Each structure stands twice: as structure tokens, then as C-alpha cells.
Amino acid sequence: MAQLRDVRLSVLDLAPVPSGSSTGTALKNSLELARHVERLGYHRYWVAEHHNMPGIASSAPAVLIGHIADATEHMRVGSGGVMLPNHAPLVVAEQFGMLEAFHPGRIDLGIGRAPGTDPITASALRRTADINADEFPQALGDLVAFLHGTFPEDHPYSRITAVPATGNVPELWLLGSSGYSAQVAGLLGLPFAFAHHFSPGNTLPALRLYREHFTPSALLREPYAMIGVAVVCAETDERARWLAAPSALSFLRLRQGRPGLLPSPEEAASYPYSDWEREAVWARQAGQVIGGPDTVERGLNDLLEQTGVDELMVTTVVYDHADRLRSYELVAALRGSAIPARG
């Protein structure tokens, strides 16, 4: 079974906005983090799509991807993900075709089917209150056809060319936190990224469905799976738990319908948790890997043994940017030497 030294490490960046800071600073921090992890040997760098969340600056993945790709040299850069129900498939194909044209062989297009926000904001994005998740397969099919120019001649879109996607096709991924997306990714022969950091209880069933339904495609001959995992690594377990507390409180407030900026460790430490709030935080952190280097190494290796995934995508949300940089340094050091590229 693969160990940490045998798999790729990648990054999922939410562009967190700490209290007392600003979205502009958060986005500049993303550029610095991208350059930093590229030097550390991380394979790819994805940014999220979230709306109406003051504590997350990443709302326009295509724009942020362009800046990060410009600021780096060889690391793959992409979306984790573009929430397809919020966008016209043609526009997504054009945007990511343009990114691929500027940065050949470096762009990933990770697609999700969740709105990435609350229902009211989702309706504002789509200009309609009629939000139907059943339309996702058709939208995904249209996106693939726009990217590759494969609409049948009798299709109403057959004369539309997604310039500059033609000849500039990004690597397509399907994202998910349930079995539905896992099955679709398998049937289409796409690489699959599962949000373990969001839905750890569904990880193993979803990966099993993906592998069972996998059909070889022009992109992949064998299944390729990655999981996103929340990691906070510091010099000691105690320090890591201190750094992880703000993210836990931020999650709790989001669940309560009170999204805000990322609180400080001091604010998180002084928060008067009720019994059920503390249980919710513990349940959330049970799916995360928090600790010093030895603890994190054991946790990540356990995850690899349980899941058998090909790649780990690390997401680290802490209050201080320097602590975030350090966490990624410590995790990279656990892997040791670089691994070969996927053939």
C-alpha cells in the first residue's frame, strides 16, 4: 500500500480572510503561498469557488487561476472547483481554454455540482429561483462537447466554437462529496477528487463507487483518485491544535448561518462552547489531520492505507499566514524526495 512518500501532494486554497485583514491581503497571500509550495514540490494548486462568505476570498476561480499561473512556473493550477450550475458551459470552456492557451499543459478544470453558497445567493448568480440539480449531467455533457468540439451535426450548438478552447483543452476533473459524482466520474473515465475534508463519512463508499464504475477513456486508462484533506501541522501537537481552533469556530458559525471572517486563536480559545457545539467541532475535526510532524505523518499514511488514493490535496486554514506557510513546509518534508510524473 502506498505511503506518503509514494504519492503526489497538492494544495487546495480557499483564500481565507482572517479578522483584522482584508480580501486583498488574502489574495496576495494566495500568490505567495503558490510560489512557496511550488518550491516545496507540490504538484498542483487548486482554488475554490464560494460566494457570499466574508471569510473566503476565492469567488472567481478563473481570474485567480490566471494570476497564480502567472506567478508560478511549472506547477499545475486549477479549480477545485468551478460550480457548474452557476455558469454557462460555453463560458467555462472559453475561460479555461484561454487559461490553457496562456499556460499550456498546466491548467486543471475541476467541476462540481454544488452551488458553493446559500440558496438565495445561488438564485442571484443564476438569475432564477428554479435551481435543478438534475440539469448537471446535461451541462457537463455540453461542457465536454464545447471543449472538444464534439456536438453532433444535428445539435443546435454544433456550429458554435468555444474559442480558444479548440486545441487548448485543460485537464478535466470531476469533484464530489457523495456517491453521485463518483459514479459519473467513473462512467466518463475522468479523474475524481473527493472532498474528504467536507464529508469524511462518505469517502470510502464514494471511492468504491468510482472504481467500480470506472470506464477507460481517452484521458484515463485506469481510475485516478484524489482526496482533499484538512491538515494543520506545527512543531508540536499542542501548537497544531491551537492553530486549528479558529477554523473549527468558523465552521460552527457557518453552520449557524453566521459566516464571518476567520477568528484569531485567542478568540477561538475564549469562545463559550455549549455541549452540542463542542461535539460538532470534535466531529468535524475527527476527519482532519492535526498535530506535529509525527502525528500528521501517521494520520496521512492511515488515510492512504484506508483509501488507496493516488494523490492527497492538502487544505490548511489557519489565522496567521506564516503558520500556514510553515504547515505546508512541514508536510512537504514528510514526503521526502519528489515522485515521478504520472504517465
KEZA-479870 format. One record per residue (C-alpha): x, y, z negated. Coordinates in steps of 0.02 Angstrom, whole numbers, plus 50000, padded with zeros to 5 digits. Example, Ala and Ser with C-alpha at 12.3 -4.5 7.8 and 13.67 -1.06 7.14 Angstrom:
506154977549610 506844994749643 
REM end
This chain:
500005000050000 500615017450045 501395028349912 501585047149906 503245046649997 502425037250143 501025049250190 500845066950252 500465081050133 499405095550195 498565111050121 496765117050108 496695135650067 495105143750002 495975160749986 495425162849804 495165180549739 495685182449556 494875195249442 495825211649450 496385208049628 495595210649799 495155201049956 496555209850048 497825203649923 497075186149928 497265185450118 499065191650108 499375178049979 498725165350105 500025170950232 501405169650102 500805152550046 500755146250225 502555151550256 503055143950089 502275126850116 502935125850294 504695127250222 504235113550097 503755101650237 501855101650227 501105095350389 499525105750416 498685120850339 496795122450343 495685136750289 493885135550233 492275144150282 491245151050138 490025165550137 489335177050002 490605170749875 491585185149798 492945173549735 493345166049906 494055177350042 494025164450182 492415168050277 493065169150457 494185154050489 494625157850670 495265175150625 496285169050477 496985154250577 497655166150708 498595176250578 499285160850490 499845152750652 500735169050699 501595169250529 502225151350541 503245141750669 502815123350685 501545118150552 499825113650617 498475126350570 496615123850573 494885124950498 494305115050350 493105118350418 492035127950539 490245125250481 489475121550650 487655125550604 488215143650577 488935145550753 488545143250936 489565128451001 490115138451153 490835152251044 491775139650936 492505131451093 493055148451161 493815154150996 494805138350963 495285136551145 496045153851132 496965149250972 497645133551056 498185143851208 499195155351095 499885140850990 499945125151099 499905108751005 499675116950835 497805120150814 496555108950723 494685111350737 493895103750583 491995103550596 490735102450454 488845102050450 488525110750283 488115129450281 489535134050163 488375145750069 486645147949992 485045146050096 484675164850108 486435168850170 486335154150290 484745161250365 485595178250383 487035170050476 485895160950596 484555174450610 483215161650572 482465153250420 482245137150520 483825127650472 483765109750534 485215098250492 484555085950622 485205097650758 487015094250707 487315079150822 486715089050973 487765104150926 489295093050901 488995084751069 488855101651153 490475107451071 491425092151133 490715094451308 491185112951311 492955108751254 493225095351385 492065101451524 491075085251524 489255090651539 488315080151669 487955089051833 486095089851794 486375097651622 485865116051607 487605120151538 488565111051674 489085127251760 489735135351601 491615135451573 492225138451396 493695149551442 495065147151383 494635130151307 494885121551475 496635114351465 496845121251288 495935108851178 496275108850990 496335092750891 494555089250836 494165082750661 492525079050576 492355084150393 491145077450267 490645073950087 489415059850123 489205044050223 488315052650367 489815062150432 490915046950401 489845036350517 489785049750652 491675052050645 491925033350662 490715031350807 491525045750901 493285039550867 493785055650778 494955058250631 493965060450471 494295072050323 493305068450166 493025081550030 493575071149880 493845087449784 491995091149805 491185073849799 492375061149721 490995048649686 490645046649871 492445044849929 492635025949936 490915022350014 491185035750146 492915029550194 492245011850206 490845017550323 492085027250430 493205012150453 491755000250483 491005011250618 492635016750700 492665015150889 494315018350980 494305034251085 495445044251198 496025053451041 496255038950921 496555020350942 496415017050756 495505026050615 496415040550534 495755046950368 496245061250255 495525066650088 495535083850009 496085083049828 496135096849698 497865097149617 498655108149486 500455103749448 501555112749322 503085108849217 502015100549082 500285092849067 499785106248941 500315120349057 499385112549203 497765110949103 497925129349054 498135134349237 496675123349293 495415130649170 494935146149273 494415135549423 493325124949309 492445140249239 492235147549413 491415131249471 490255131549321 489695149349359 489395144649541 488275130349486 487315142549378 487045154249526 488315166949462 489775166349585 491135178749548 492995182049552 494185168849484 494355171949296 496015172649205 496635158149097 496345168948944 494525171948992 494275153449026 495055148848858 493905160648763 492305155948855 490995148648734 490575132448825 488975123648775 489005104648761 488235101948933 489385114849012 490905106148940 490275089449005 490025096949178 491805103449177 492505086749119 491535077749255 492205089849384 494005088049327 493885069049323 494045069249512 495545081049508 497395078149479 498035089749343 499675088349249 501555088649252 502525080449393 502465062849320 500595063849287 500235070849460 501315057749545 500365043849457 498695051849498 499065054249683 499805036849700 498255029549615 497165038949740 498175032249885 498035014549818 496155016149796 495785024549963 497145019050084 497075035950171 498385041750295 498555059450230 498225069850075 497625087850088 498035097149928 496995111949871 497615121849722 496595135949644 497465144849501 497425162849441 499225168149470 499935166949645 501665162349581 500935147449488 500075142049648 501705142749746 502565132949609 501225119449606 501455116049791 503345115649765 503205102549628 502025091649730 503155092549882 504635087249776 503705071449726 503635065349905 505475067149940 506065065650120 504995070450268 503995056950356 503895054050543 502565062150652 501015052250696 501195044250868 
REM end
